[in-house]
Amino acid sequence: MTNRPPRILVVDDDIDILELLKYNFENEGFNVKSVSAGKSALRMAKRFLPDLFIIDIMMPDINGIDLCEQLRRIPAFANSYIFFLTAKSGNVFQEAVLKIGGDDYIEKLMGIRSLMNKVNAVLRDKFIIKKRIIEIKVGELLLDRFKTRVYYKNDIVPVNDAEFELLFFFAQNPGRIINLETIMNAICIPEIYPYHKTVRRYIDDLKKKISPDVIHITFNNEFRFGLT
């Protein structure tokens, strides 16, 4: 079996963005193709078979949301990562892309570095970031993404957005030892980025709100999801 580099297809009608992303991801060792329109992306995807798509929302022929929906209908891309990088902000767009199969939503204002960190987390370090998953249930813990709610032993646990994202990431990666740098790379949301002390405080708060066993802290100041 050939140990090929992971494949990324970038879809954006901004040529400068295409060139910037292609250059940076190739420097990271990824195999990258780029196209500037949705129809071209569909044709390229079937030939190139990407492991991960990076898609803009606003494009001239097929918008990014429709493109994502069409890609998810193709069996070969049922489990491929689809990340949105867009200038559009707001919960309405985020909910739309997650409901039709997007795995994450990164605003261009957050910067290319945030996107690169997330791509490295899933393709190189093999962490899971799939926000299209509606809910995660582990034992007596239930995470509902669309309501952004946490239930433990059937009771609602009050959490803020940052705490929810942290817990959702941990629950998708049970048993993995996760350091602070990985957390920063995988989540990259304004409430915590780039303050490591803030991450630790949120984790401590989750342990108090849910259970001391929800996230274990190792001797090396790393973390592991603890519920089963």
C-alpha positions as CSV (number, residue, x, y, z in Angstrom):
1,M,0.0,0.0,0.0
2,T,1.4,3.4,-1.0
3,N,1.9,5.8,1.8
4,R,0.7,8.8,-0.3
5,P,0.5,12.3,1.1
6,P,-3.1,13.4,2.0
7,R,-5.0,15.1,-0.8
8,I,-6.7,18.5,-0.5
9,L,-9.0,20.2,-3.0
10,V,-9.4,24.0,-2.5
11,V,-12.5,25.6,-4.1
12,D,-12.7,29.4,-4.1
13,D,-13.3,32.1,-6.8
14,D,-10.6,34.3,-5.2
15,I,-7.5,33.4,-7.2
16,D,-5.2,35.0,-4.5
17,I,-6.7,32.8,-1.8
18,L,-6.3,29.7,-4.1
19,E,-2.6,30.5,-4.7
20,L,-2.0,31.3,-1.0
21,L,-3.6,28.0,0.3
22,K,-2.0,25.9,-2.4
23,Y,1.5,27.3,-1.6
24,N,1.1,26.9,2.2
25,F,-0.4,23.4,2.1
26,E,2.1,22.1,-0.4
27,N,4.9,23.4,1.9
28,E,3.2,21.2,4.6
29,G,3.7,18.2,2.4
30,F,0.1,17.8,1.2
31,N,-1.0,17.1,-2.4
32,V,-3.1,20.1,-3.4
33,K,-5.4,20.9,-6.3
34,S,-7.3,24.1,-6.6
35,V,-10.3,25.2,-8.7
36,S,-12.3,28.5,-8.9
37,A,-15.8,27.2,-9.6
38,G,-18.2,24.6,-8.2
39,K,-18.8,22.6,-11.5
40,S,-15.0,22.3,-12.0
41,A,-14.7,21.2,-8.4
42,L,-17.1,18.3,-9.0
43,R,-15.2,17.1,-12.1
44,M,-11.8,17.5,-10.3
45,A,-13.1,15.7,-7.2
46,K,-14.0,12.6,-9.1
47,R,-10.6,12.4,-10.6
48,F,-8.5,13.5,-7.7
49,L,-10.4,11.9,-4.8
50,P,-9.5,14.4,-2.0
51,D,-9.3,13.4,1.6
52,L,-10.3,17.0,2.5
53,F,-12.2,19.8,0.7
54,I,-11.8,23.5,1.5
55,I,-14.8,25.4,0.1
56,D,-15.9,29.0,-0.1
57,I,-19.6,29.7,0.1
58,M,-20.1,32.4,-2.5
59,M,-19.1,31.2,-6.0
60,P,-20.4,32.2,-9.4
61,D,-21.9,28.9,-10.7
62,I,-22.6,26.5,-7.8
63,N,-22.4,28.0,-4.3
64,G,-20.5,26.2,-1.6
65,I,-23.5,24.9,0.2
66,D,-25.0,23.3,-2.9
67,L,-21.5,21.9,-3.8
68,C,-21.2,20.3,-0.3
69,E,-24.6,18.8,-0.6
70,Q,-23.8,17.3,-4.0
71,L,-20.5,15.9,-2.8
72,R,-22.1,14.2,0.2
73,R,-24.4,12.3,-2.3
74,I,-21.3,10.7,-3.9
75,P,-20.4,7.6,-1.9
76,A,-16.6,8.2,-2.3
77,F,-16.9,11.4,-0.3
78,A,-19.3,10.3,2.4
79,N,-16.4,10.4,4.9
80,S,-14.2,13.0,3.4
81,Y,-13.6,16.2,5.4
82,I,-15.3,19.3,4.1
83,F,-14.1,22.6,5.7
84,F,-15.7,25.9,4.8
85,L,-13.4,29.0,4.6
86,T,-15.5,32.0,4.0
87,A,-15.9,35.7,4.5
88,K,-19.5,35.1,5.6
89,S,-20.1,35.2,9.3
90,G,-23.0,34.5,11.6
91,N,-24.8,31.5,13.1
92,V,-27.2,31.2,10.1
93,F,-24.4,30.3,7.7
94,Q,-22.7,28.0,10.2
95,E,-25.9,26.1,10.8
96,A,-26.6,25.8,7.1
97,V,-23.2,24.3,6.2
98,L,-23.2,21.9,9.1
99,K,-26.7,20.6,8.3
100,I,-25.8,19.8,4.8
101,G,-22.6,17.9,5.6
102,G,-19.8,20.5,6.4
103,D,-17.4,19.4,9.1
104,D,-16.2,22.9,10.2
105,Y,-16.6,26.6,9.4
106,I,-13.7,28.9,9.5
107,E,-14.1,32.7,8.9
108,K,-11.5,34.2,6.7
109,L,-11.0,36.9,9.4
110,M,-9.7,34.1,11.7
111,G,-6.8,33.7,9.2
112,I,-5.2,31.0,7.1
113,R,-3.1,29.8,10.1
114,S,-6.3,28.7,11.9
115,L,-7.4,26.7,8.9
116,M,-4.0,25.1,8.5
117,N,-3.9,24.1,12.1
118,K,-7.2,22.3,11.8
119,V,-6.3,20.6,8.6
120,N,-3.0,19.3,10.2
121,A,-5.0,18.1,13.2
122,V,-7.3,15.9,11.1
123,L,-5.0,14.8,8.2
124,R,-1.6,14.5,10.0
125,D,-2.5,13.9,13.6
126,K,-5.7,11.9,12.9
127,F,-7.9,13.8,15.3
128,I,-11.6,13.9,14.5
129,I,-13.3,17.2,13.8
130,K,-16.8,16.5,12.4
131,K,-19.3,19.1,13.5
132,R,-21.9,17.8,11.1
133,I,-22.5,15.1,13.7
134,I,-25.8,16.0,15.3
135,E,-25.2,14.5,18.7
136,I,-22.7,12.4,20.7
137,K,-23.8,10.1,23.5
138,V,-21.2,8.6,25.8
139,G,-22.7,6.8,28.8
140,E,-24.9,9.3,30.6
141,L,-23.5,12.3,28.7
142,L,-25.3,13.7,25.7
143,L,-24.1,16.5,23.5
144,D,-26.6,18.1,21.1
145,R,-24.8,20.3,18.6
146,F,-27.8,22.0,17.0
147,K,-29.1,23.1,20.3
148,T,-25.6,23.6,21.7
149,R,-26.7,21.8,24.8
150,V,-25.1,19.3,27.2
151,Y,-27.1,16.8,29.2
152,Y,-25.6,14.7,32.0
153,K,-27.8,12.1,33.7
154,N,-30.8,13.7,31.9
155,D,-30.1,17.1,33.4
156,I,-29.1,20.1,31.3
157,V,-25.6,21.3,32.1
158,P,-25.2,25.1,31.5
159,V,-22.1,25.6,29.3
160,N,-20.9,28.5,27.1
161,D,-19.9,28.1,23.5
162,A,-16.2,27.6,24.2
163,E,-16.9,24.9,26.8
164,F,-19.3,23.1,24.4
165,E,-16.7,23.1,21.6
166,L,-14.0,21.7,24.0
167,L,-16.3,19.0,25.2
168,F,-17.5,18.0,21.7
169,F,-13.9,17.7,20.5
170,F,-12.9,15.6,23.5
171,A,-15.9,13.3,23.1
172,Q,-15.1,12.8,19.4
173,N,-11.6,11.7,20.4
174,P,-12.0,9.4,23.3
175,G,-8.9,7.8,24.7
176,R,-6.6,10.2,22.9
177,I,-4.0,12.1,24.9
178,I,-4.5,15.7,23.9
179,N,-2.1,18.6,24.8
180,L,-3.0,22.2,25.0
181,E,-1.4,23.0,21.6
182,T,-3.6,20.4,19.9
183,I,-6.7,21.9,21.6
184,M,-5.8,25.3,20.3
185,N,-5.2,24.0,16.8
186,A,-8.3,22.0,16.6
187,I,-10.8,24.5,18.0
188,C,-9.5,28.0,17.3
189,I,-12.5,30.0,18.5
190,P,-12.3,33.6,19.6
191,E,-13.3,33.0,23.2
192,I,-10.1,30.9,23.9
193,Y,-7.6,31.6,21.1
194,P,-4.7,31.9,21.9
195,Y,-4.8,31.8,25.7
196,H,-3.7,28.5,27.1
197,K,-4.7,29.5,30.7
198,T,-8.3,30.1,29.4
199,V,-8.4,26.6,28.0
200,R,-7.3,25.1,31.3
201,R,-10.0,27.2,33.2
202,Y,-12.7,25.9,30.9
203,I,-11.6,22.3,31.4
204,D,-11.6,22.8,35.2
205,D,-15.1,24.3,34.9
206,L,-16.4,21.4,32.9
207,K,-15.1,19.0,35.5
208,K,-17.0,20.9,38.2
209,K,-20.2,21.1,36.2
210,I,-20.3,17.5,34.9
211,S,-18.0,15.2,36.7
212,P,-14.4,15.1,37.9
213,D,-13.9,12.2,35.5
214,V,-15.2,13.9,32.4
215,I,-11.6,15.0,31.4
216,H,-8.5,13.5,33.1
217,I,-5.4,15.6,33.5
218,T,-2.1,13.7,33.2
219,F,1.2,14.3,35.0
220,N,2.5,16.0,31.8
221,N,-0.4,18.5,31.9
222,E,-2.1,16.8,29.0
223,F,-5.8,15.7,28.8
224,R,-7.9,12.7,28.0
225,F,-11.7,12.3,27.8
226,G,-12.6,10.1,30.7
227,L,-16.3,9.1,30.5
228,T,-17.3,5.7,28.9
